[in-house]
Amino acid sequence: MILVVYFDAFHKDLEKRLTEHNIPFETVKYADLEKYKPTKPITKLIITGSKQRILRKNDFPLLDAYMKQDIHIIGICFGFQLLAYKTGGKVVEGPLFRGTMSSRPTDKTARSNTSLREPLYFNHHDRVIELPDTWTVVQRIDGFINIAATDKLIGFQFHPEKYDATFRHYLLPFLKMSL
């Protein structure tokens, strides 16, 4: 089962997409995580975006316990910044960026195919600029890391849950594995 941990209001789009695609999940606010009792074994954890800033508050011991478990963890926006910070990455403060940006493929063949450009929704101040070697950087945009993964962690700086197309492209295949 997938557990969605949220801090404030950045979980509604994700809940909507999971429901639309018949993905079983439970949602819990971080403040209630200590009292939470899962109804089924947790196989994946999603840490959502938040209004919080990782450079101002980064002590979330209840999530540290999950990071030690043998489960896959997806970090979205703030969730990715938290995973990066906790694994030794570098997160820097930046100006607020809220809106849509198209991904820009760097491969020559991909650049010529405009259908590969898709709108990615962002709503963030801080950004990940460096990760340890255990991470594989999948995509960079404007000097920050937009997508990266390890063998059990995957991070998205943008919000793949905002649009159904980006949810299906980026999250759904990963979520359907081992359900």
C-alpha positions in Angstrom: 0.0 0.0 0.0 1.1 3.6 -0.6 1.2 6.0 2.3 1.0 9.7 1.4 2.5 12.0 4.1 1.6 15.7 3.8 2.4 18.8 5.8 -0.2 21.3 4.7 -2.4 21.7 1.6 -0.2 20.1 -1.1 -1.9 16.7 -1.3 -5.3 17.2 -2.9 -4.1 16.8 -6.5 -2.2 13.7 -5.6 -5.2 12.2 -3.8 -7.3 13.0 -6.9 -4.9 11.3 -9.3 -4.4 8.2 -7.1 -8.2 7.8 -6.9 -8.7 8.3 -10.6 -6.2 5.6 -11.4 -7.4 3.2 -8.8 -4.2 3.2 -6.8 -4.8 2.1 -3.1 -3.4 4.6 -0.7 -3.8 6.2 2.7 -3.1 9.8 3.6 -1.8 11.1 6.9 -0.7 14.6 8.0 2.9 14.6 9.3 1.6 15.9 12.7 -0.5 12.8 13.0 2.1 10.3 11.7 3.2 9.1 15.2 -0.4 7.9 16.0 -0.9 6.5 12.5 -1.6 2.7 12.2 -1.5 1.4 8.6 -4.3 -0.9 7.4 -1.9 -2.8 5.2 1.9 -3.1 4.9 3.4 0.0 3.4 5.4 -0.6 0.2 5.8 3.0 -1.0 5.8 6.4 0.8 5.1 9.7 -0.9 6.3 12.9 0.8 4.4 15.8 -0.7 5.1 19.4 -1.3 4.7 21.9 1.5 4.8 25.6 2.3 7.6 24.8 4.7 11.2 25.5 3.6 13.8 22.8 4.1 16.5 25.4 4.9 14.4 26.7 7.8 13.1 23.4 9.2 14.6 20.0 8.4 14.1 17.9 11.4 11.4 15.3 10.7 12.3 12.3 12.8 9.2 10.3 12.0 10.2 10.4 8.3 13.8 9.4 9.2 12.4 6.1 10.5 10.7 5.4 7.2 13.9 6.2 5.3 15.6 3.3 7.1 12.9 0.9 6.1 13.0 -1.3 2.9 10.3 0.7 1.0 10.4 3.0 -2.0 10.1 6.7 -1.2 8.9 9.4 -3.6 9.6 13.0 -2.8 7.7 15.7 -4.5 9.0 19.3 -4.4 9.5 19.8 -0.6 9.6 16.0 -0.3 12.5 15.8 -2.8 14.4 18.6 -1.0 14.0 16.7 2.2 15.3 13.5 0.7 18.2 15.3 -0.9 19.1 17.1 2.4 18.8 13.9 4.5 21.1 12.0 2.1 23.8 14.8 2.0 22.6 16.8 -1.0 22.8 20.6 -1.3 19.6 22.6 -1.2 19.7 26.3 -1.9 17.3 29.2 -1.4 15.9 30.8 -4.5 13.1 33.1 -5.5 9.5 31.9 -5.5 8.7 30.2 -8.8 5.1 29.3 -9.4 3.9 28.2 -12.8 4.5 26.0 -15.7 7.8 25.4 -17.5 8.4 23.1 -20.4 11.1 20.4 -20.0 14.0 21.0 -22.4 15.6 17.7 -23.6 19.3 18.0 -24.1 19.7 15.1 -26.6 19.8 16.4 -30.2 17.2 14.0 -31.4 14.9 14.7 -28.5 15.3 18.5 -29.0 13.9 18.2 -32.5 10.8 16.4 -31.3 8.6 19.0 -29.8 6.1 16.3 -28.6 8.7 15.4 -26.0 8.3 18.8 -24.4 5.7 18.7 -21.7 4.4 21.3 -19.2 5.8 20.8 -15.7 4.1 22.6 -12.9 6.4 24.2 -10.2 5.6 26.0 -6.9 8.8 26.4 -4.9 11.4 28.7 -3.4 14.2 26.3 -2.6 15.9 23.9 -5.0 18.3 20.9 -5.1 21.5 21.8 -6.9 23.8 18.9 -5.8 23.4 15.2 -4.8 25.7 12.5 -3.6 27.0 9.9 -6.0 24.3 7.4 -4.8 21.8 9.5 -6.8 21.3 9.5 -10.5 20.3 12.8 -11.9 17.7 12.3 -14.6 16.9 15.9 -15.5 18.2 19.4 -14.8 16.4 22.6 -15.5 18.0 26.1 -15.2 20.8 24.9 -12.9 18.8 22.9 -10.5 18.0 19.2 -10.3 14.4 18.5 -11.4 14.4 14.7 -11.3 16.8 12.2 -9.6 16.7 8.7 -8.2 18.5 6.1 -6.2 17.7 2.4 -5.9 14.9 3.3 -3.4 14.3 7.0 -3.6 13.0 9.2 -6.4 12.6 12.9 -6.3 10.7 15.4 -8.4 11.2 19.2 -8.0 8.1 19.8 -10.0 4.6 18.6 -9.2 3.9 15.6 -11.4 0.5 15.2 -9.8 -0.8 18.6 -11.1 -1.7 17.3 -14.5 -3.0 13.9 -15.4 -0.5 13.6 -18.4 2.5 14.2 -16.2 1.1 12.0 -13.4 0.7 9.1 -16.0 4.1 9.8 -17.5 6.2 10.2 -14.4 4.5 8.6 -11.4 2.0 6.0 -12.5 4.5 3.4 -13.8 6.5 3.6 -10.6 3.4 3.4 -8.4 2.0 0.4 -10.2 5.1 -1.6 -9.7 4.6 -4.2 -6.9 1.1 -3.3 -6.0 
